[in-house]
Amino acid sequence: MDSDDKTDKVSDKAEELKGKAKTAAGKVTDDKGLEVEGRTDAAKGKIKQVGDDTKDSLKGVKDSLKDSPED
C-alpha cells in the first residue's frame, strides 16, 4: 500500500466521522437537514472505505496469482 492509499483511507474515515458528528449535532439541535446531511456524509465515507478495502483485496489476489507456480 502506497502513501496515496493511506491518505485516501484516512480521508475516507475522516469523512465518515465528520458525518457522524453532523448527525449528532443535528439531533441535538433538532435540525433535520443537518442530521440527514450528516448521515449522507457518513455513508459516503463508509462506502469509500469499502471500495478501498475491495481494491486492496483484489490487489492481493492479483499478487498471489502472479507469485503462484505455473503448471
LUMLUMDREN-2810 file (N, C-alpha, C; in Angstrom, 1 decimal):
<atoms>
<atom><aa>M</aa><ch>A</ch><at>N</at><xx>0.8</xx><yy>-1.2</yy><zz>0.0</zz></atom>
<atom><aa>M</aa><ch>A</ch><at>CA</at><xx>0.0</xx><yy>0.0</yy><zz>0.0</zz></atom>
<atom><aa>M</aa><ch>A</ch><at>C</at><xx>0.9</xx><yy>1.2</yy><zz>0.0</zz></atom>
<atom><aa>D</aa><ch>A</ch><at>N</at><xx>0.6</xx><yy>2.1</yy><zz>-1.0</zz></atom>
<atom><aa>D</aa><ch>A</ch><at>CA</at><xx>1.5</xx><yy>3.3</yy><zz>-1.0</zz></atom>
<atom><aa>D</aa><ch>A</ch><at>C</at><xx>0.9</xx><yy>4.4</yy><zz>-0.2</zz></atom>
<atom><aa>S</aa><ch>A</ch><at>N</at><xx>1.6</xx><yy>5.6</yy><zz>-0.1</zz></atom>
<atom><aa>S</aa><ch>A</ch><at>CA</at><xx>1.1</xx><yy>6.6</yy><zz>0.8</zz></atom>
<atom><aa>S</aa><ch>A</ch><at>C</at><xx>-0.2</xx><yy>7.3</yy><zz>0.3</zz></atom>
<atom><aa>D</aa><ch>A</ch><at>N</at><xx>-0.4</xx><yy>7.3</yy><zz>-1.0</zz></atom>
<atom><aa>D</aa><ch>A</ch><at>CA</at><xx>-1.7</xx><yy>7.8</yy><zz>-1.5</zz></atom>
<atom><aa>D</aa><ch>A</ch><at>C</at><xx>-2.9</xx><yy>7.0</yy><zz>-1.0</zz></atom>
<atom><aa>D</aa><ch>A</ch><at>N</at><xx>-2.7</xx><yy>5.6</yy><zz>-1.0</zz></atom>
<atom><aa>D</aa><ch>A</ch><at>CA</at><xx>-3.8</xx><yy>4.8</yy><zz>-0.5</zz></atom>
<atom><aa>D</aa><ch>A</ch><at>C</at><xx>-4.0</xx><yy>5.0</yy><zz>1.0</zz></atom>
<atom><aa>K</aa><ch>A</ch><at>N</at><xx>-3.0</xx><yy>5.2</yy><zz>1.8</zz></atom>
<atom><aa>K</aa><ch>A</ch><at>CA</at><xx>-3.1</xx><yy>5.5</yy><zz>3.2</zz></atom>
<atom><aa>K</aa><ch>A</ch><at>C</at><xx>-3.8</xx><yy>6.8</yy><zz>3.4</zz></atom>
<atom><aa>T</aa><ch>A</ch><at>N</at><xx>-3.5</xx><yy>7.8</yy><zz>2.6</zz></atom>
<atom><aa>T</aa><ch>A</ch><at>CA</at><xx>-4.1</xx><yy>9.1</yy><zz>2.7</zz></atom>
<atom><aa>T</aa><ch>A</ch><at>C</at><xx>-5.6</xx><yy>9.0</yy><zz>2.4</zz></atom>
<atom><aa>D</aa><ch>A</ch><at>N</at><xx>-5.9</xx><yy>8.3</yy><zz>1.3</zz></atom>
<atom><aa>D</aa><ch>A</ch><at>CA</at><xx>-7.3</xx><yy>8.1</yy><zz>0.9</zz></atom>
<atom><aa>D</aa><ch>A</ch><at>C</at><xx>-8.1</xx><yy>7.4</yy><zz>2.1</zz></atom>
<atom><aa>K</aa><ch>A</ch><at>N</at><xx>-7.5</xx><yy>6.4</yy><zz>2.7</zz></atom>
<atom><aa>K</aa><ch>A</ch><at>CA</at><xx>-8.2</xx><yy>5.7</yy><zz>3.8</zz></atom>
<atom><aa>K</aa><ch>A</ch><at>C</at><xx>-8.4</xx><yy>6.6</yy><zz>5.0</zz></atom>
<atom><aa>V</aa><ch>A</ch><at>N</at><xx>-7.4</xx><yy>7.5</yy><zz>5.3</zz></atom>
<atom><aa>V</aa><ch>A</ch><at>CA</at><xx>-7.6</xx><yy>8.4</yy><zz>6.4</zz></atom>
<atom><aa>V</aa><ch>A</ch><at>C</at><xx>-8.7</xx><yy>9.4</yy><zz>6.1</zz></atom>
<atom><aa>S</aa><ch>A</ch><at>N</at><xx>-8.6</xx><yy>9.9</yy><zz>4.9</zz></atom>
<atom><aa>S</aa><ch>A</ch><at>CA</at><xx>-9.6</xx><yy>10.9</yy><zz>4.4</zz></atom>
<atom><aa>S</aa><ch>A</ch><at>C</at><xx>-11.0</xx><yy>10.3</yy><zz>4.4</zz></atom>
<atom><aa>D</aa><ch>A</ch><at>N</at><xx>-11.2</xx><yy>9.1</yy><zz>4.0</zz></atom>
<atom><aa>D</aa><ch>A</ch><at>CA</at><xx>-12.5</xx><yy>8.5</yy><zz>4.0</zz></atom>
<atom><aa>D</aa><ch>A</ch><at>C</at><xx>-13.0</xx><yy>8.2</yy><zz>5.4</zz></atom>
<atom><aa>K</aa><ch>A</ch><at>N</at><xx>-12.2</xx><yy>7.8</yy><zz>6.3</zz></atom>
<atom><aa>K</aa><ch>A</ch><at>CA</at><xx>-12.6</xx><yy>7.6</yy><zz>7.7</zz></atom>
<atom><aa>K</aa><ch>A</ch><at>C</at><xx>-12.9</xx><yy>9.0</yy><zz>8.3</zz></atom>
<atom><aa>A</aa><ch>A</ch><at>N</at><xx>-12.2</xx><yy>10.0</yy><zz>8.0</zz></atom>
<atom><aa>A</aa><ch>A</ch><at>CA</at><xx>-12.5</xx><yy>11.4</yy><zz>8.5</zz></atom>
<atom><aa>A</aa><ch>A</ch><at>C</at><xx>-13.8</xx><yy>11.8</yy><zz>8.0</zz></atom>
<atom><aa>E</aa><ch>A</ch><at>N</at><xx>-14.1</xx><yy>11.5</yy><zz>6.7</zz></atom>
<atom><aa>E</aa><ch>A</ch><at>CA</at><xx>-15.4</xx><yy>11.9</yy><zz>6.2</zz></atom>
<atom><aa>E</aa><ch>A</ch><at>C</at><xx>-16.6</xx><yy>11.2</yy><zz>6.9</zz></atom>
<atom><aa>E</aa><ch>A</ch><at>N</at><xx>-16.4</xx><yy>9.9</yy><zz>7.2</zz></atom>
<atom><aa>E</aa><ch>A</ch><at>CA</at><xx>-17.4</xx><yy>9.2</yy><zz>8.0</zz></atom>
<atom><aa>E</aa><ch>A</ch><at>C</at><xx>-17.6</xx><yy>9.8</yy><zz>9.3</zz></atom>
<atom><aa>L</aa><ch>A</ch><at>N</at><xx>-16.5</xx><yy>10.1</yy><zz>10.0</zz></atom>
<atom><aa>L</aa><ch>A</ch><at>CA</at><xx>-16.6</xx><yy>10.6</yy><zz>11.4</zz></atom>
<atom><aa>L</aa><ch>A</ch><at>C</at><xx>-17.2</xx><yy>12.0</yy><zz>11.4</zz></atom>
<atom><aa>K</aa><ch>A</ch><at>N</at><xx>-16.9</xx><yy>12.8</yy><zz>10.4</zz></atom>
<atom><aa>K</aa><ch>A</ch><at>CA</at><xx>-17.4</xx><yy>14.2</yy><zz>10.3</zz></atom>
<atom><aa>K</aa><ch>A</ch><at>C</at><xx>-19.0</xx><yy>14.1</yy><zz>10.1</zz></atom>
<atom><aa>G</aa><ch>A</ch><at>N</at><xx>-19.4</xx><yy>13.1</yy><zz>9.3</zz></atom>
<atom><aa>G</aa><ch>A</ch><at>CA</at><xx>-20.8</xx><yy>12.9</yy><zz>9.0</zz></atom>
<atom><aa>G</aa><ch>A</ch><at>C</at><xx>-21.5</xx><yy>12.5</yy><zz>10.3</zz></atom>
<atom><aa>K</aa><ch>A</ch><at>N</at><xx>-20.9</xx><yy>11.6</yy><zz>11.1</zz></atom>
<atom><aa>K</aa><ch>A</ch><at>CA</at><xx>-21.5</xx><yy>11.2</yy><zz>12.4</zz></atom>
<atom><aa>K</aa><ch>A</ch><at>C</at><xx>-21.6</xx><yy>12.4</yy><zz>13.3</zz></atom>
<atom><aa>A</aa><ch>A</ch><at>N</at><xx>-20.6</xx><yy>13.2</yy><zz>13.3</zz></atom>
<atom><aa>A</aa><ch>A</ch><at>CA</at><xx>-20.7</xx><yy>14.4</yy><zz>14.2</zz></atom>
<atom><aa>A</aa><ch>A</ch><at>C</at><xx>-21.8</xx><yy>15.4</yy><zz>13.7</zz></atom>
<atom><aa>K</aa><ch>A</ch><at>N</at><xx>-22.0</xx><yy>15.5</yy><zz>12.4</zz></atom>
<atom><aa>K</aa><ch>A</ch><at>CA</at><xx>-23.1</xx><yy>16.3</yy><zz>11.9</zz></atom>
<atom><aa>K</aa><ch>A</ch><at>C</at><xx>-24.4</xx><yy>15.7</yy><zz>12.3</zz></atom>
<atom><aa>T</aa><ch>A</ch><at>N</at><xx>-24.5</xx><yy>14.4</yy><zz>12.2</zz></atom>
<atom><aa>T</aa><ch>A</ch><at>CA</at><xx>-25.7</xx><yy>13.7</yy><zz>12.6</zz></atom>
<atom><aa>T</aa><ch>A</ch><at>C</at><xx>-26.1</xx><yy>14.0</yy><zz>14.0</zz></atom>
<atom><aa>A</aa><ch>A</ch><at>N</at><xx>-25.1</xx><yy>13.9</yy><zz>14.9</zz></atom>
<atom><aa>A</aa><ch>A</ch><at>CA</at><xx>-25.3</xx><yy>14.1</yy><zz>16.3</zz></atom>
<atom><aa>A</aa><ch>A</ch><at>C</at><xx>-25.7</xx><yy>15.6</yy><zz>16.6</zz></atom>
<atom><aa>A</aa><ch>A</ch><at>N</at><xx>-25.0</xx><yy>16.5</yy><zz>15.9</zz></atom>
<atom><aa>A</aa><ch>A</ch><at>CA</at><xx>-25.3</xx><yy>17.9</yy><zz>16.1</zz></atom>
<atom><aa>A</aa><ch>A</ch><at>C</at><xx>-26.7</xx><yy>18.2</yy><zz>15.6</zz></atom>
<atom><aa>G</aa><ch>A</ch><at>N</at><xx>-27.1</xx><yy>17.5</yy><zz>14.5</zz></atom>
<atom><aa>G</aa><ch>A</ch><at>CA</at><xx>-28.5</xx><yy>17.7</yy><zz>14.0</zz></atom>
<atom><aa>G</aa><ch>A</ch><at>C</at><xx>-29.5</xx><yy>17.2</yy><zz>15.0</zz></atom>
<atom><aa>K</aa><ch>A</ch><at>N</at><xx>-29.2</xx><yy>16.1</yy><zz>15.6</zz></atom>
<atom><aa>K</aa><ch>A</ch><at>CA</at><xx>-30.2</xx><yy>15.5</yy><zz>16.6</zz></atom>
<atom><aa>K</aa><ch>A</ch><at>C</at><xx>-30.3</xx><yy>16.5</yy><zz>17.8</zz></atom>
<atom><aa>V</aa><ch>A</ch><at>N</at><xx>-29.2</xx><yy>17.0</yy><zz>18.3</zz></atom>
<atom><aa>V</aa><ch>A</ch><at>CA</at><xx>-29.1</xx><yy>17.8</yy><zz>19.5</zz></atom>
<atom><aa>V</aa><ch>A</ch><at>C</at><xx>-29.9</xx><yy>19.1</yy><zz>19.2</zz></atom>
<atom><aa>T</aa><ch>A</ch><at>N</at><xx>-29.7</xx><yy>19.7</yy><zz>18.0</zz></atom>
<atom><aa>T</aa><ch>A</ch><at>CA</at><xx>-30.3</xx><yy>21.0</yy><zz>17.7</zz></atom>
<atom><aa>T</aa><ch>A</ch><at>C</at><xx>-31.7</xx><yy>20.8</yy><zz>17.1</zz></atom>
<atom><aa>D</aa><ch>A</ch><at>N</at><xx>-32.1</xx><yy>19.6</yy><zz>16.9</zz></atom>
<atom><aa>D</aa><ch>A</ch><at>CA</at><xx>-33.4</xx><yy>19.3</yy><zz>16.2</zz></atom>
<atom><aa>D</aa><ch>A</ch><at>C</at><xx>-33.4</xx><yy>19.9</yy><zz>14.8</zz></atom>
<atom><aa>D</aa><ch>A</ch><at>N</at><xx>-32.2</xx><yy>19.8</yy><zz>14.1</zz></atom>
<atom><aa>D</aa><ch>A</ch><at>CA</at><xx>-32.1</xx><yy>20.3</yy><zz>12.7</zz></atom>
<atom><aa>D</aa><ch>A</ch><at>C</at><xx>-32.1</xx><yy>19.1</yy><zz>11.8</zz></atom>
<atom><aa>K</aa><ch>A</ch><at>N</at><xx>-33.2</xx><yy>18.7</yy><zz>11.3</zz></atom>
<atom><aa>K</aa><ch>A</ch><at>CA</at><xx>-33.4</xx><yy>17.5</yy><zz>10.4</zz></atom>
<atom><aa>K</aa><ch>A</ch><at>C</at><xx>-32.5</xx><yy>17.6</yy><zz>9.2</zz></atom>
<atom><aa>G</aa><ch>A</ch><at>N</at><xx>-32.3</xx><yy>18.8</yy><zz>8.6</zz></atom>
<atom><aa>G</aa><ch>A</ch><at>CA</at><xx>-31.5</xx><yy>18.9</yy><zz>7.4</zz></atom>
<atom><aa>G</aa><ch>A</ch><at>C</at><xx>-30.0</xx><yy>18.6</yy><zz>7.7</zz></atom>
<atom><aa>L</aa><ch>A</ch><at>N</at><xx>-29.5</xx><yy>19.0</yy><zz>8.8</zz></atom>
<atom><aa>L</aa><ch>A</ch><at>CA</at><xx>-28.1</xx><yy>18.7</yy><zz>9.2</zz></atom>
<atom><aa>L</aa><ch>A</ch><at>C</at><xx>-28.0</xx><yy>17.3</yy><zz>9.6</zz></atom>
<atom><aa>E</aa><ch>A</ch><at>N</at><xx>-29.0</xx><yy>16.7</yy><zz>10.2</zz></atom>
<atom><aa>E</aa><ch>A</ch><at>CA</at><xx>-29.0</xx><yy>15.3</yy><zz>10.5</zz></atom>
<atom><aa>E</aa><ch>A</ch><at>C</at><xx>-28.9</xx><yy>14.4</yy><zz>9.3</zz></atom>
<atom><aa>V</aa><ch>A</ch><at>N</at><xx>-29.7</xx><yy>14.7</yy><zz>8.3</zz></atom>
<atom><aa>V</aa><ch>A</ch><at>CA</at><xx>-29.7</xx><yy>14.0</yy><zz>7.0</zz></atom>
<atom><aa>V</aa><ch>A</ch><at>C</at><xx>-28.4</xx><yy>14.2</yy><zz>6.3</zz></atom>
<atom><aa>E</aa><ch>A</ch><at>N</at><xx>-27.9</xx><yy>15.4</yy><zz>6.3</zz></atom>
<atom><aa>E</aa><ch>A</ch><at>CA</at><xx>-26.6</xx><yy>15.7</yy><zz>5.6</zz></atom>
<atom><aa>E</aa><ch>A</ch><at>C</at><xx>-25.5</xx><yy>14.9</yy><zz>6.3</zz></atom>
<atom><aa>G</aa><ch>A</ch><at>N</at><xx>-25.5</xx><yy>14.8</yy><zz>7.6</zz></atom>
<atom><aa>G</aa><ch>A</ch><at>CA</at><xx>-24.5</xx><yy>14.0</yy><zz>8.3</zz></atom>
<atom><aa>G</aa><ch>A</ch><at>C</at><xx>-24.6</xx><yy>12.5</yy><zz>8.0</zz></atom>
<atom><aa>R</aa><ch>A</ch><at>N</at><xx>-25.8</xx><yy>12.0</yy><zz>7.9</zz></atom>
<atom><aa>R</aa><ch>A</ch><at>CA</at><xx>-26.0</xx><yy>10.6</yy><zz>7.6</zz></atom>
<atom><aa>R</aa><ch>A</ch><at>C</at><xx>-25.4</xx><yy>10.3</yy><zz>6.2</zz></atom>
<atom><aa>T</aa><ch>A</ch><at>N</at><xx>-25.7</xx><yy>11.3</yy><zz>5.3</zz></atom>
<atom><aa>T</aa><ch>A</ch><at>CA</at><xx>-25.2</xx><yy>11.1</yy><zz>3.9</zz></atom>
<atom><aa>T</aa><ch>A</ch><at>C</at><xx>-23.7</xx><yy>11.1</yy><zz>3.8</zz></atom>
<atom><aa>D</aa><ch>A</ch><at>N</at><xx>-23.1</xx><yy>12.1</yy><zz>4.5</zz></atom>
<atom><aa>D</aa><ch>A</ch><at>CA</at><xx>-21.6</xx><yy>12.2</yy><zz>4.6</zz></atom>
<atom><aa>D</aa><ch>A</ch><at>C</at><xx>-21.0</xx><yy>10.9</yy><zz>5.2</zz></atom>
<atom><aa>A</aa><ch>A</ch><at>N</at><xx>-21.6</xx><yy>10.4</yy><zz>6.3</zz></atom>
<atom><aa>A</aa><ch>A</ch><at>CA</at><xx>-21.1</xx><yy>9.2</yy><zz>6.9</zz></atom>
<atom><aa>A</aa><ch>A</ch><at>C</at><xx>-21.2</xx><yy>8.0</yy><zz>6.0</zz></atom>
<atom><aa>A</aa><ch>A</ch><at>N</at><xx>-22.3</xx><yy>7.9</yy><zz>5.3</zz></atom>
<atom><aa>A</aa><ch>A</ch><at>CA</at><xx>-22.5</xx><yy>6.8</yy><zz>4.3</zz></atom>
<atom><aa>A</aa><ch>A</ch><at>C</at><xx>-21.5</xx><yy>6.9</yy><zz>3.2</zz></atom>
<atom><aa>K</aa><ch>A</ch><at>N</at><xx>-21.2</xx><yy>8.1</yy><zz>2.7</zz></atom>
<atom><aa>K</aa><ch>A</ch><at>CA</at><xx>-20.2</xx><yy>8.3</yy><zz>1.6</zz></atom>
<atom><aa>K</aa><ch>A</ch><at>C</at><xx>-18.9</xx><yy>7.8</yy><zz>2.1</zz></atom>
<atom><aa>G</aa><ch>A</ch><at>N</at><xx>-18.5</xx><yy>8.2</yy><zz>3.3</zz></atom>
<atom><aa>G</aa><ch>A</ch><at>CA</at><xx>-17.2</xx><yy>7.8</yy><zz>3.8</zz></atom>
<atom><aa>G</aa><ch>A</ch><at>C</at><xx>-17.1</xx><yy>6.3</yy><zz>4.0</zz></atom>
<atom><aa>K</aa><ch>A</ch><at>N</at><xx>-18.1</xx><yy>5.7</yy><zz>4.5</zz></atom>
<atom><aa>K</aa><ch>A</ch><at>CA</at><xx>-18.1</xx><yy>4.3</yy><zz>4.7</zz></atom>
<atom><aa>K</aa><ch>A</ch><at>C</at><xx>-18.1</xx><yy>3.5</yy><zz>3.3</zz></atom>
<atom><aa>I</aa><ch>A</ch><at>N</at><xx>-18.8</xx><yy>4.0</yy><zz>2.3</zz></atom>
<atom><aa>I</aa><ch>A</ch><at>CA</at><xx>-18.8</xx><yy>3.4</yy><zz>1.0</zz></atom>
<atom><aa>I</aa><ch>A</ch><at>C</at><xx>-17.4</xx><yy>3.4</yy><zz>0.4</zz></atom>
<atom><aa>K</aa><ch>A</ch><at>N</at><xx>-16.8</xx><yy>4.6</yy><zz>0.5</zz></atom>
<atom><aa>K</aa><ch>A</ch><at>CA</at><xx>-15.4</xx><yy>4.7</yy><zz>0.0</zz></atom>
<atom><aa>K</aa><ch>A</ch><at>C</at><xx>-14.4</xx><yy>3.8</yy><zz>0.7</zz></atom>
<atom><aa>Q</aa><ch>A</ch><at>N</at><xx>-14.6</xx><yy>3.6</yy><zz>2.0</zz></atom>
<atom><aa>Q</aa><ch>A</ch><at>CA</at><xx>-13.7</xx><yy>2.7</yy><zz>2.7</zz></atom>
<atom><aa>Q</aa><ch>A</ch><at>C</at><xx>-13.9</xx><yy>1.2</yy><zz>2.2</zz></atom>
<atom><aa>V</aa><ch>A</ch><at>N</at><xx>-15.2</xx><yy>0.8</yy><zz>2.0</zz></atom>
<atom><aa>V</aa><ch>A</ch><at>CA</at><xx>-15.4</xx><yy>-0.5</yy><zz>1.4</zz></atom>
<atom><aa>V</aa><ch>A</ch><at>C</at><xx>-14.8</xx><yy>-0.6</yy><zz>0.1</zz></atom>
<atom><aa>G</aa><ch>A</ch><at>N</at><xx>-14.9</xx><yy>0.4</yy><zz>-0.7</zz></atom>
<atom><aa>G</aa><ch>A</ch><at>CA</at><xx>-14.2</xx><yy>0.4</yy><zz>-2.1</zz></atom>
<atom><aa>G</aa><ch>A</ch><at>C</at><xx>-12.7</xx><yy>0.2</yy><zz>-1.9</zz></atom>
<atom><aa>D</aa><ch>A</ch><at>N</at><xx>-12.1</xx><yy>1.0</yy><zz>-1.0</zz></atom>
<atom><aa>D</aa><ch>A</ch><at>CA</at><xx>-10.7</xx><yy>0.8</yy><zz>-0.8</zz></atom>
<atom><aa>D</aa><ch>A</ch><at>C</at><xx>-10.3</xx><yy>-0.6</yy><zz>-0.3</zz></atom>
<atom><aa>D</aa><ch>A</ch><at>N</at><xx>-11.1</xx><yy>-1.1</yy><zz>0.6</zz></atom>
<atom><aa>D</aa><ch>A</ch><at>CA</at><xx>-10.8</xx><yy>-2.5</yy><zz>1.1</zz></atom>
<atom><aa>D</aa><ch>A</ch><at>C</at><xx>-10.9</xx><yy>-3.5</yy><zz>-0.1</zz></atom>
<atom><aa>T</aa><ch>A</ch><at>N</at><xx>-11.9</xx><yy>-3.3</yy><zz>-0.9</zz></atom>
<atom><aa>T</aa><ch>A</ch><at>CA</at><xx>-12.1</xx><yy>-4.2</yy><zz>-2.0</zz></atom>
<atom><aa>T</aa><ch>A</ch><at>C</at><xx>-10.9</xx><yy>-4.1</yy><zz>-3.0</zz></atom>
<atom><aa>K</aa><ch>A</ch><at>N</at><xx>-10.5</xx><yy>-2.9</yy><zz>-3.3</zz></atom>
<atom><aa>K</aa><ch>A</ch><at>CA</at><xx>-9.4</xx><yy>-2.7</yy><zz>-4.1</zz></atom>
<atom><aa>K</aa><ch>A</ch><at>C</at><xx>-8.1</xx><yy>-3.4</yy><zz>-3.6</zz></atom>
<atom><aa>D</aa><ch>A</ch><at>N</at><xx>-7.9</xx><yy>-3.2</yy><zz>-2.3</zz></atom>
<atom><aa>D</aa><ch>A</ch><at>CA</at><xx>-6.8</xx><yy>-3.9</yy><zz>-1.6</zz></atom>
<atom><aa>D</aa><ch>A</ch><at>C</at><xx>-6.8</xx><yy>-5.4</yy><zz>-1.7</zz></atom>
<atom><aa>S</aa><ch>A</ch><at>N</at><xx>-8.0</xx><yy>-6.0</yy><zz>-1.5</zz></atom>
<atom><aa>S</aa><ch>A</ch><at>CA</at><xx>-8.2</xx><yy>-7.4</yy><zz>-1.6</zz></atom>
<atom><aa>S</aa><ch>A</ch><at>C</at><xx>-7.9</xx><yy>-7.9</yy><zz>-3.0</zz></atom>
<atom><aa>L</aa><ch>A</ch><at>N</at><xx>-8.4</xx><yy>-7.2</yy><zz>-4.0</zz></atom>
<atom><aa>L</aa><ch>A</ch><at>CA</at><xx>-8.2</xx><yy>-7.6</yy><zz>-5.4</zz></atom>
<atom><aa>L</aa><ch>A</ch><at>C</at><xx>-6.7</xx><yy>-7.5</yy><zz>-5.8</zz></atom>
<atom><aa>K</aa><ch>A</ch><at>N</at><xx>-6.1</xx><yy>-6.5</yy><zz>-5.2</zz></atom>
<atom><aa>K</aa><ch>A</ch><at>CA</at><xx>-4.6</xx><yy>-6.4</yy><zz>-5.5</zz></atom>
<atom><aa>K</aa><ch>A</ch><at>C</at><xx>-3.9</xx><yy>-7.6</yy><zz>-4.9</zz></atom>
<atom><aa>G</aa><ch>A</ch><at>N</at><xx>-4.3</xx><yy>-8.0</yy><zz>-3.7</zz></atom>
<atom><aa>G</aa><ch>A</ch><at>CA</at><xx>-3.7</xx><yy>-9.2</yy><zz>-3.0</zz></atom>
<atom><aa>G</aa><ch>A</ch><at>C</at><xx>-3.9</xx><yy>-10.4</yy><zz>-3.8</zz></atom>
<atom><aa>V</aa><ch>A</ch><at>N</at><xx>-5.1</xx><yy>-10.6</yy><zz>-4.3</zz></atom>
<atom><aa>V</aa><ch>A</ch><at>CA</at><xx>-5.4</xx><yy>-11.8</yy><zz>-5.2</zz></atom>
<atom><aa>V</aa><ch>A</ch><at>C</at><xx>-4.5</xx><yy>-11.8</yy><zz>-6.4</zz></atom>
<atom><aa>K</aa><ch>A</ch><at>N</at><xx>-4.5</xx><yy>-10.6</yy><zz>-7.0</zz></atom>
<atom><aa>K</aa><ch>A</ch><at>CA</at><xx>-3.7</xx><yy>-10.5</yy><zz>-8.3</zz></atom>
<atom><aa>K</aa><ch>A</ch><at>C</at><xx>-2.2</xx><yy>-10.8</yy><zz>-8.0</zz></atom>
<atom><aa>D</aa><ch>A</ch><at>N</at><xx>-1.7</xx><yy>-10.3</yy><zz>-6.9</zz></atom>
<atom><aa>D</aa><ch>A</ch><at>CA</at><xx>-0.3</xx><yy>-10.5</yy><zz>-6.5</zz></atom>
<atom><aa>D</aa><ch>A</ch><at>C</at><xx>0.0</xx><yy>-12.0</yy><zz>-6.2</zz></atom>
<atom><aa>S</aa><ch>A</ch><at>N</at><xx>-1.0</xx><yy>-12.7</yy><zz>-5.5</zz></atom>
<atom><aa>S</aa><ch>A</ch><at>CA</at><xx>-0.8</xx><yy>-14.1</yy><zz>-5.2</zz></atom>
<atom><aa>S</aa><ch>A</ch><at>C</at><xx>-0.9</xx><yy>-14.9</yy><zz>-6.4</zz></atom>
<atom><aa>L</aa><ch>A</ch><at>N</at><xx>-1.7</xx><yy>-14.6</yy><zz>-7.4</zz></atom>
<atom><aa>L</aa><ch>A</ch><at>CA</at><xx>-1.7</xx><yy>-15.3</yy><zz>-8.6</zz></atom>
<atom><aa>L</aa><ch>A</ch><at>C</at><xx>-0.5</xx><yy>-15.1</yy><zz>-9.4</zz></atom>
<atom><aa>K</aa><ch>A</ch><at>N</at><xx>0.1</xx><yy>-13.9</yy><zz>-9.4</zz></atom>
<atom><aa>K</aa><ch>A</ch><at>CA</at><xx>1.3</xx><yy>-13.6</yy><zz>-10.1</zz></atom>
<atom><aa>K</aa><ch>A</ch><at>C</at><xx>2.5</xx><yy>-14.4</yy><zz>-9.5</zz></atom>
<atom><aa>D</aa><ch>A</ch><at>N</at><xx>2.4</xx><yy>-14.7</yy><zz>-8.2</zz></atom>
<atom><aa>D</aa><ch>A</ch><at>CA</at><xx>3.5</xx><yy>-15.3</yy><zz>-7.5</zz></atom>
<atom><aa>D</aa><ch>A</ch><at>C</at><xx>3.3</xx><yy>-16.9</yy><zz>-7.4</zz></atom>
<atom><aa>S</aa><ch>A</ch><at>N</at><xx>2.2</xx><yy>-17.4</yy><zz>-7.8</zz></atom>
<atom><aa>S</aa><ch>A</ch><at>CA</at><xx>1.9</xx><yy>-18.8</yy><zz>-7.8</zz></atom>
<atom><aa>S</aa><ch>A</ch><at>C</at><xx>2.7</xx><yy>-19.6</yy><zz>-8.9</zz></atom>
<atom><aa>P</aa><ch>A</ch><at>N</at><xx>3.1</xx><yy>-20.8</yy><zz>-8.5</zz></atom>
<atom><aa>P</aa><ch>A</ch><at>CA</at><xx>3.9</xx><yy>-21.5</yy><zz>-9.6</zz></atom>
<atom><aa>P</aa><ch>A</ch><at>C</at><xx>2.9</xx><yy>-22.0</yy><zz>-10.7</zz></atom>
<atom><aa>E</aa><ch>A</ch><at>N</at><xx>3.5</xx><yy>-22.0</yy><zz>-11.9</zz></atom>
<atom><aa>E</aa><ch>A</ch><at>CA</at><xx>2.7</xx><yy>-22.3</yy><zz>-13.1</zz></atom>
<atom><aa>E</aa><ch>A</ch><at>C</at><xx>2.7</xx><yy>-23.8</yy><zz>-13.2</zz></atom>
<atom><aa>D</aa><ch>A</ch><at>N</at><xx>1.6</xx><yy>-24.4</yy><zz>-13.8</zz></atom>
<atom><aa>D</aa><ch>A</ch><at>CA</at><xx>1.6</xx><yy>-25.9</yy><zz>-14.0</zz></atom>
<atom><aa>D</aa><ch>A</ch><at>C</at><xx>2.3</xx><yy>-26.2</yy><zz>-15.3</zz></atom>
</atoms>
